[in-house]
């Protein structure tokens, strides 16, 4: 895969090796998100005081928001992946930031809220404190559009 897709881009001189954190612009930066793979990163977008995180492979299923230790095969360093998720979830909650993970089913984005002492994923435009019985994704109830995608 490297030879087919990556090497041609490197050989064409189109690659810039960076270290995270790395500012792309005043509102967009690359941040470290270790665990899934060596050098795994995510993007942080800030605009007019609002924040969003495009998290790549830091998590693969909404259940991992409530259960960051939930392991779905593919992490090179599981302990680092779990710690990345925990730190990320705290930041998302504190900043009331949007989460754009790469692998969630439609609507593909959301925010975090607290249900007791655990984080829960609120899909789409759901807001904190809204009708949690039907809005957040947990391990026991899902609406049709919230089925897991692997």
Backbone torsions as a table, in degrees:
resi	resn	phi	psi	omega
1	UNK	NA	-43.3	179.3
2	UNK	-57.6	-48.9	-177.5
3	UNK	-62.6	-35.3	-176.7
4	UNK	-78.1	-40.2	-171.8
5	UNK	-110.6	-33.6	-173.9
6	UNK	-95.9	-48.5	-177.0
7	UNK	-52.2	-44.3	179.4
8	UNK	-60.7	-34.6	179.3
9	UNK	-70.6	-42.3	177.1
10	UNK	-62.1	-49.0	-177.8
11	UNK	-64.8	-24.6	176.9
12	UNK	-81.1	-1.7	178.8
13	UNK	75.4	23.9	-176.8
14	UNK	-100.6	9.6	-177.2
15	UNK	-109.3	136.5	173.5
16	UNK	-121.3	117.8	178.2
17	UNK	-79.3	127.5	-177.9
18	UNK	-126.5	165.2	170.4
19	UNK	-118.9	137.4	179.2
20	UNK	-86.6	142.4	3.6
21	UNK	-77.1	148.6	-178.4
22	UNK	-140.3	118.0	179.0
23	UNK	-78.4	125.3	174.3
24	UNK	-88.0	-39.0	176.7
25	UNK	-152.4	175.7	177.8
26	UNK	-58.4	-23.5	-177.1
27	UNK	-111.0	-5.1	-176.3
28	UNK	-131.9	129.5	178.8
29	UNK	-139.7	155.3	173.6
30	UNK	-94.1	131.5	178.2
31	UNK	-126.2	148.1	179.0
32	UNK	-66.7	140.9	175.2
33	UNK	-143.3	64.6	-171.8
34	UNK	-67.5	156.2	173.8
35	UNK	130.2	-54.2	-178.2
36	UNK	-62.0	-52.8	175.3
37	UNK	-142.8	163.3	176.0
38	UNK	-60.3	126.3	178.5
39	UNK	79.9	8.5	179.7
40	UNK	-57.8	137.4	-177.3
41	UNK	-134.0	169.3	174.9
42	UNK	-137.5	167.3	177.7
43	UNK	-107.2	141.2	174.7
44	UNK	-118.9	124.1	-179.8
45	UNK	-112.3	132.1	178.0
46	UNK	-128.1	131.7	178.9
47	UNK	-151.3	123.5	177.6
48	UNK	50.3	41.1	177.2
49	UNK	83.4	-5.3	177.7
50	UNK	-98.5	153.7	-176.5
51	UNK	-129.0	150.8	173.6
52	UNK	-144.2	146.6	178.6
53	UNK	-123.5	125.7	174.4
54	UNK	-102.4	104.6	-161.2
55	UNK	-97.4	1.3	178.0
56	UNK	55.7	-124.9	-176.7
57	UNK	-98.0	19.8	179.4
58	UNK	-63.3	-28.5	173.9
59	UNK	-150.1	156.3	-173.3
60	UNK	-122.6	-12.0	-176.0
61	UNK	-150.7	142.9	179.5
62	UNK	-55.0	-28.6	179.5
63	UNK	-61.6	-25.0	179.7
64	UNK	-69.1	-18.1	176.4
65	UNK	-65.6	-44.0	177.9
66	UNK	-82.2	-26.4	-176.8
67	UNK	-128.7	76.1	-175.9
68	UNK	-61.7	-18.6	177.9
69	UNK	-82.1	-9.0	179.7
70	UNK	-59.7	119.5	-175.3
71	UNK	-102.3	121.9	171.3
72	UNK	-110.8	128.9	-171.7
73	UNK	-47.8	140.5	175.4
74	UNK	131.8	-7.9	-179.9
75	UNK	-84.4	129.0	176.4
76	UNK	-73.4	-32.3	-178.9
77	UNK	-137.3	90.9	-173.6
78	UNK	-59.9	-42.7	-179.5
79	UNK	-60.3	-43.4	178.5
80	UNK	-66.3	-38.5	179.2
81	UNK	-62.9	-42.7	179.2
82	UNK	-63.6	-45.0	179.3
83	UNK	-64.6	-40.1	176.5
84	UNK	-59.3	-46.0	179.4
85	UNK	-60.8	-45.8	-179.1
86	UNK	-60.2	-47.1	179.1
87	UNK	-64.2	-43.3	179.9
88	UNK	-60.7	-46.4	-177.9
89	UNK	-62.9	-38.8	176.9
90	UNK	-62.4	-44.6	179.2
91	UNK	-64.6	-44.7	179.6
92	UNK	-58.1	-43.6	-179.1
93	UNK	-68.6	-48.3	-178.4
94	UNK	-60.0	-37.6	-177.6
95	UNK	-91.7	-3.1	-173.1
96	UNK	49.2	43.5	-174.1
97	UNK	-84.3	155.0	172.0
98	UNK	-78.9	143.8	177.4
99	UNK	-113.1	125.0	176.1
100	UNK	-120.5	83.8	177.4
101	UNK	-79.4	157.0	-176.2
102	UNK	-77.2	-20.5	-168.1
103	UNK	-120.2	7.6	-179.2
104	UNK	-80.3	147.9	176.1
105	UNK	-69.1	167.4	179.0
106	UNK	-51.8	137.7	13.6
107	UNK	-87.1	10.4	170.4
108	UNK	71.7	0.4	179.8
109	UNK	-153.8	169.2	177.7
110	UNK	174.9	-161.2	179.2
111	UNK	-131.9	173.8	174.9
112	UNK	-109.3	149.7	172.6
113	UNK	-135.3	173.6	174.7
114	UNK	-107.3	137.4	172.1
115	UNK	-124.0	99.9	-171.2
116	UNK	68.8	-120.4	-179.0
117	UNK	-109.8	15.9	178.1
118	UNK	-123.6	148.5	176.8
119	UNK	-74.0	147.7	174.2
120	UNK	-133.0	152.5	179.7
121	UNK	-92.3	127.9	175.4
122	UNK	-105.8	108.0	-174.8
123	UNK	-72.2	151.1	174.1
124	UNK	61.5	-136.2	-176.4
125	UNK	-89.6	11.9	178.1
126	UNK	-56.5	144.9	-179.7
127	UNK	-114.8	157.6	178.8
128	UNK	-58.8	141.5	177.7
129	UNK	78.6	-2.7	176.3
130	UNK	-72.6	178.3	-175.6
131	UNK	-56.2	89.2	-175.0
132	UNK	-65.1	-24.7	-177.5
133	UNK	-58.4	-31.2	-175.8
134	UNK	-115.4	-6.7	-171.5
135	UNK	-99.0	-42.5	-174.3
136	UNK	-86.6	154.4	-179.0
137	UNK	-96.9	126.6	173.7
138	UNK	-135.0	-171.8	-175.3
139	UNK	-80.8	-11.5	-173.3
140	UNK	-107.0	-22.2	179.8
141	UNK	-143.8	136.8	178.3
142	UNK	-140.3	143.4	170.2
143	UNK	-83.9	167.4	-175.0
144	UNK	-54.8	-42.3	-177.2
145	UNK	-76.4	-1.5	-179.0
146	UNK	-107.5	16.5	178.9
147	UNK	-63.3	146.2	-178.4
148	UNK	-63.2	146.0	173.9
149	UNK	-122.5	124.0	179.4
150	UNK	-115.0	NA	NA
